[in-house]
Amino acid sequence: MAKTYREVLSRASSFLESAGVEGYAIQYLFLRRKQWQQLDWLLHMDTPIVPADEAQIDADVAQLLNHQPPQYLLGYETFYDHQFKVTADTLIPRPETEELVAQCLADCPEKPMRVVDIGTGTGAIAISLKLARPQWQVAAVDISEAALAVAQWNANDLAAAIAFYQGDTLLPVIEQQWDLIVSNPPYISHDEWDLMDISVRENEPKLALFAEDNGLAMYKKIAQQAKSCLASSGQIAVEIGFQQGKAVQAIFAEAFPQKEVTIKQDMAGQDRMVLVRHPQFVDK
């Protein structure tokens, strides 16, 4: 009797689990490759699998065993309802960062603004903001030329008019004035290497993951540089590690004593953002 899709994927999943790899990754990857929704899966799971699909599953299992993230195998990830190209030169956009985008949109008035995204990677933050607020003037900075090439590709693909700059944090745009500075910077301490998922630490770019000074170095850079280029009523929104809230809050509170500096939790209840806002924009 011919093997079904369910049988082949179940076997592949069990094999991955026995090797210490997340078993659901193969079904996630397979459904994305086939562009099948849950209904498509329900309709096809007990039908005989075609040889080409089985061969693709075997090839993907081999890659997953080498701890390749599914998104790198696909070449894309969905973020804020848009599809972004991802490569080994960029971090994979994550759901927590979607909350940072949503927070920026909620906090900022619907009027023309000058916005810059620091450490843009795939361009996910900058492009998502521009697509949501076409009237905004959006720029994106990254120190990695390879990452900027991916971000520019994504901006062109999604028809988002973004100005791109290569350089370290705010230095390439420090002569301009910004109404919103947003960033998901490197914030992992080198001491946390052993705590990270092996697929992340072996594949995603370390330049975009790790920071000196217990993961706080980039926040200190942004805070100091922003003092000369943040508009008087401007705002800053940064993503943080779940244990960094108080430390990052203190960094920005010292740099901007006239602003309200708050910690915001993500949907899982973890500290995830530090927001630096003009008092008039803060909910009382």
C-alpha positions as CSV (number, residue, x, y, z in Angstrom):
1,M,0.0,0.0,0.0
2,A,1.3,3.5,-0.9
3,K,2.5,5.7,1.9
4,T,0.4,8.7,2.8
5,Y,1.5,12.2,3.6
6,R,0.6,11.7,7.2
7,E,2.6,8.6,7.5
8,V,5.7,10.0,5.9
9,L,5.6,13.3,7.9
10,S,4.9,11.4,11.2
11,R,7.9,9.2,10.6
12,A,10.1,12.2,9.8
13,S,8.9,14.1,12.8
14,S,9.6,11.1,15.1
15,F,13.0,10.7,13.6
16,L,13.9,14.4,14.3
17,E,12.6,14.2,17.9
18,S,14.8,11.1,18.5
19,A,17.8,13.2,17.4
20,G,16.9,16.1,19.7
21,V,15.4,18.4,17.0
22,E,11.9,19.9,17.1
23,G,9.7,17.4,15.3
24,Y,7.1,19.9,14.1
25,A,9.7,21.7,12.1
26,I,9.3,19.3,9.2
27,Q,5.5,19.7,8.9
28,Y,5.9,23.5,9.2
29,L,8.4,23.4,6.4
30,F,6.4,21.0,4.3
31,L,3.2,23.0,4.5
32,R,5.0,26.3,3.7
33,R,6.7,24.7,0.7
34,K,3.3,23.4,-0.6
35,Q,1.5,26.6,0.3
36,W,-1.1,24.5,2.1
37,Q,-3.3,25.9,4.7
38,Q,-4.8,23.7,7.5
39,L,-7.8,22.7,5.3
40,D,-5.5,21.6,2.5
41,W,-3.6,19.4,4.9
42,L,-6.8,17.8,6.2
43,L,-7.9,17.1,2.6
44,H,-4.6,15.6,1.6
45,M,-3.0,14.0,4.6
46,D,-4.4,10.5,4.0
47,T,-3.7,10.5,0.2
48,P,-0.7,8.8,-1.3
49,I,2.4,10.9,-1.2
50,V,4.0,11.7,-4.6
51,P,7.7,10.8,-4.9
52,A,8.9,14.4,-5.4
53,D,7.3,15.4,-2.1
54,E,8.8,12.5,-0.3
55,A,12.2,13.3,-1.7
56,Q,11.9,16.9,-0.6
57,I,10.9,15.8,2.9
58,D,14.0,13.6,3.1
59,A,16.2,16.4,2.0
60,D,14.7,18.8,4.5
61,V,15.1,16.3,7.3
62,A,18.8,16.1,6.6
63,Q,19.1,19.9,6.8
64,L,17.1,20.1,10.0
65,L,19.3,17.5,11.5
66,N,22.2,19.9,10.8
67,H,20.2,22.5,12.8
68,Q,19.3,24.7,9.8
69,P,16.4,26.9,10.7
70,P,13.3,26.2,8.5
71,Q,13.1,29.9,7.5
72,Y,16.6,29.7,6.0
73,L,15.6,26.6,4.0
74,L,12.5,28.3,2.8
75,G,14.3,31.6,2.2
76,Y,11.6,33.7,3.7
77,E,9.6,34.5,6.8
78,T,6.2,36.2,7.4
79,F,6.3,39.3,9.5
80,Y,3.4,41.7,10.2
81,D,1.5,40.1,7.3
82,H,4.3,40.6,4.8
83,Q,6.7,38.1,3.4
84,F,10.4,38.9,3.9
85,K,13.4,37.3,2.3
86,V,15.8,36.0,4.8
87,T,19.4,34.7,4.4
88,A,22.2,33.7,6.7
89,D,23.2,37.3,6.7
90,T,20.1,38.4,8.5
91,L,18.3,37.5,11.7
92,I,15.0,35.7,11.3
93,P,12.2,38.2,12.1
94,R,10.3,37.0,15.2
95,P,6.7,37.5,16.6
96,E,8.0,39.5,19.6
97,T,9.3,42.2,17.2
98,E,5.9,42.5,15.6
99,E,4.8,43.8,19.0
100,L,7.4,46.5,18.8
101,V,6.1,47.6,15.4
102,A,2.5,47.6,16.7
103,Q,3.6,49.6,19.8
104,C,5.3,52.3,17.5
105,L,2.1,52.6,15.4
106,A,-0.1,52.9,18.5
107,D,2.1,55.5,20.1
108,C,2.8,57.7,17.2
109,P,0.3,60.1,15.6
110,E,-0.9,59.6,12.1
111,K,1.0,62.5,10.6
112,P,4.2,62.8,8.7
113,M,7.2,61.7,10.8
114,R,10.9,61.1,10.3
115,V,11.7,57.5,11.5
116,V,14.9,55.6,11.6
117,D,15.4,51.8,12.2
118,I,18.8,50.9,13.7
119,G,20.2,47.4,12.8
120,T,17.5,46.8,10.3
121,G,18.5,43.3,9.2
122,T,15.8,42.1,6.7
123,G,14.2,45.6,6.9
124,A,11.2,44.0,8.6
125,I,10.6,46.9,11.1
126,A,11.3,49.8,8.8
127,I,9.3,48.3,5.9
128,S,6.4,47.3,8.1
129,L,6.2,50.8,9.5
130,K,6.4,52.4,6.1
131,L,3.7,50.2,4.6
132,A,1.4,51.0,7.6
133,R,2.1,54.7,7.5
134,P,3.0,55.7,3.9
135,Q,3.2,59.4,5.0
136,W,6.3,58.6,7.2
137,Q,9.8,59.3,5.9
138,V,11.6,56.1,6.9
139,A,15.3,55.3,7.0
140,A,17.1,52.1,7.9
141,V,20.7,51.6,9.1
142,D,22.8,48.4,9.4
143,I,26.5,47.9,9.8
144,S,26.3,44.8,7.5
145,E,26.5,45.4,3.8
146,A,25.1,41.9,3.1
147,A,22.1,42.5,5.4
148,L,21.4,45.9,3.8
149,A,21.3,44.2,0.4
150,V,18.6,41.8,1.7
151,A,16.7,44.7,3.3
152,Q,16.8,46.7,0.0
153,W,15.6,43.6,-1.9
154,N,12.6,43.3,0.5
155,A,11.8,47.0,0.2
156,N,11.8,46.8,-3.5
157,D,9.7,43.6,-3.5
158,L,7.1,45.2,-1.1
159,A,7.2,48.6,-2.8
160,A,8.3,50.4,0.3
161,A,10.3,53.6,-0.2
162,I,13.0,53.4,2.4
163,A,16.4,55.3,2.6
164,F,19.2,52.8,3.5
165,Y,22.5,53.7,5.2
166,Q,25.4,51.5,6.0
167,G,27.2,52.2,9.3
168,D,27.4,51.8,13.1
169,T,24.1,52.6,14.9
170,L,23.0,56.3,14.4
171,L,26.3,57.6,13.1
172,P,25.3,57.6,9.4
173,V,22.2,59.7,10.1
174,I,23.3,61.7,13.2
175,E,23.2,65.0,11.3
176,Q,19.4,64.5,10.7
177,Q,16.6,65.0,13.2
178,W,14.3,62.0,13.9
179,D,10.8,61.8,15.4
180,L,11.1,58.1,16.1
181,I,14.2,56.0,16.6
182,V,13.3,52.3,16.7
183,S,15.7,49.3,17.1
184,N,15.9,45.6,17.8
185,P,19.6,45.7,18.4
186,P,22.0,42.9,19.4
187,Y,21.4,42.4,23.1
188,I,22.5,38.9,24.0
189,S,25.4,38.6,26.4
190,H,28.3,36.4,25.4
191,D,27.8,34.6,28.7
192,E,24.4,33.4,27.4
193,W,25.9,31.4,24.5
194,D,25.3,28.0,26.1
195,L,21.6,28.9,26.8
196,M,20.7,29.6,23.2
197,D,19.1,27.2,20.8
198,I,21.7,25.5,18.8
199,S,20.0,26.4,15.5
200,V,20.3,30.1,16.4
201,R,23.8,30.2,17.6
202,E,25.2,28.1,14.8
203,N,23.4,29.8,11.9
204,E,22.1,33.3,12.6
205,P,24.6,36.2,12.3
206,K,26.5,36.7,15.5
207,L,27.0,40.4,14.7
208,A,23.2,40.8,15.0
209,L,22.9,38.7,18.2
210,F,25.6,39.5,20.6
211,A,26.7,42.7,22.4
212,E,29.4,43.6,24.8
213,D,28.8,44.9,28.4
214,N,26.4,42.1,29.3
215,G,24.3,42.8,26.2
216,L,23.9,46.5,27.0
217,A,26.5,48.1,24.7
218,M,24.2,48.9,21.9
219,Y,21.6,50.6,24.1
220,K,24.3,52.8,25.6
221,K,25.5,53.8,22.0
222,I,21.9,54.5,20.9
223,A,21.1,56.6,24.0
224,Q,24.2,58.7,23.7
225,Q,24.0,59.3,20.0
226,A,20.3,59.9,20.1
227,K,20.8,62.9,22.3
228,S,22.0,64.9,19.3
229,C,19.5,63.7,16.7
230,L,16.2,63.0,18.4
231,A,13.6,65.7,17.9
232,S,12.5,67.6,21.0
233,S,9.2,65.7,21.1
234,G,10.7,62.6,19.6
235,Q,10.4,59.0,20.8
236,I,12.6,55.9,21.0
237,A,11.4,52.3,21.1
238,V,13.8,49.4,21.5
239,E,13.4,45.7,21.9
240,I,15.2,44.1,24.9
241,G,16.0,40.8,26.5
242,F,13.5,39.7,29.1
243,Q,16.0,40.3,31.9
244,Q,17.3,43.7,30.8
245,G,14.3,46.0,31.5
246,K,15.6,47.8,34.5
247,A,19.1,48.2,33.1
248,V,18.0,49.6,29.8
249,Q,15.4,51.8,31.4
250,A,18.1,53.3,33.5
251,I,20.4,53.9,30.5
252,F,17.7,55.9,28.6
253,A,16.4,57.7,31.8
254,E,19.9,59.1,32.4
255,A,20.3,60.2,28.8
256,F,16.7,61.7,28.6
257,P,15.7,62.9,32.0
258,Q,12.9,65.0,30.5
259,K,11.3,62.0,28.9
260,E,9.1,59.2,30.3
261,V,11.0,56.0,30.1
262,T,8.9,52.8,30.6
263,I,9.2,49.1,30.3
264,K,6.6,47.3,28.2
265,Q,5.8,43.5,28.4
266,D,5.1,41.3,25.5
267,M,2.0,39.1,25.1
268,A,3.8,36.4,27.1
269,G,4.2,38.8,30.1
270,Q,8.0,39.1,29.6
271,D,9.7,42.5,29.6
272,R,10.2,43.1,25.9
273,M,10.5,46.8,25.1
274,V,11.8,50.0,26.6
275,L,9.9,53.1,25.4
276,V,11.3,56.7,25.6
277,R,8.4,59.1,25.1
278,H,7.6,62.8,25.4
279,P,5.2,63.0,28.4
280,Q,2.3,64.1,26.2
281,F,2.3,60.7,24.5
282,V,2.3,58.6,27.6
283,D,-1.0,57.1,28.8
284,K,-1.7,58.2,32.4
